[in-house]
Amino acid sequence: MKLTIYICIFILLCGLVFAGLYSRLVKPIQNKKLKKTMQICMLLFFSFLVFSPWVYRFFPNIYNAPWRREVMAFYFSLMGFLSFVVVYLLLAVIFQKILWLGRRKTYEGIDPNRRLFLTQMFNMGILSLGGVSTAAGGIVNMRPPEIFQVNIQLKQMHDDLKDFTIVQISDLHIGPLLGREFLQDVVDRVNQLKPSLVAITGDLMDGKLSQLRETVRIISQLQSVHGSYFVAGNHEYYSGHAEWMIFLKQLGIKVLEN
């Protein structure tokens, strides 16, 4: 029942967002062929974004499909593009309202055709900016995780802690996009640091145990003096918290659930 309500709310919110985008980006188009093309593109865009996550959730075997990484990369790129466009449009509308505050008569005096032209050019600029931002974000996010060294200074530190090192890993999101090779690279790099302790602070996986069991098993290769500790993030609860916690314990990971 909860899942049904969640799906309905998700579809409703997506519908409201796309309705707003249609009103702003598609409705002003005068060319009938172009408008029809944009309507079809928006319908396909909406369908793909709304239904893809549930296909992955309800059909676990799709994780093994050879094309799943490319499809999910395309999906997340579209999601990122949509997010950028919505944010930029909101900021632009707010700025526009402030700019024309007290100048309504001046704005209404502009020739309607010129006003339409300016609106369409403005929309093209927003879409272009969204595309550039998405491309830049994709390049940054597909790079290997960076290692940051942080020295913690304590006034009173026990002698045993002077050379104590903790490697923290967070938000790996192992799933349909980032898989076995990515996780193996992370584990190898952590082991090269020879830490005293490893802390995995949530959002390790994006998928069910039945989909990701063998991939996530790689995390058991982590090596440290005092072992690896794990605390769940919100994505563990989306993916089946209870069974994942049991599995991590079986791998020798110390799960903190207090």
Buried (B, 14 or more C-beta within 10 A) or exposed (E): EEEEEEBEEEBEEBEEBBEBBBEBBBEBBEEEEEBEEBBEEBEEBBEBBBEBBEEBBEEBEBBEEEEBEEBBBEBBBBBBBBBBBBEBBEEBEEEEEEEEEEEEEEEEEEEEEEBBEEBBEBBEEBBEBBBEBBEEBBEEEEEEBEEEEEEEEEEEEEEEEEEBBBBBBBEBBBBBBBBBEBBBEBBEBBBEEEBBBBBBBBBBBBBBBEBBBEBBBBBEBBBBEEEBBBBBBEBBEBBBBEEBBEBBEEBEBBBEEE
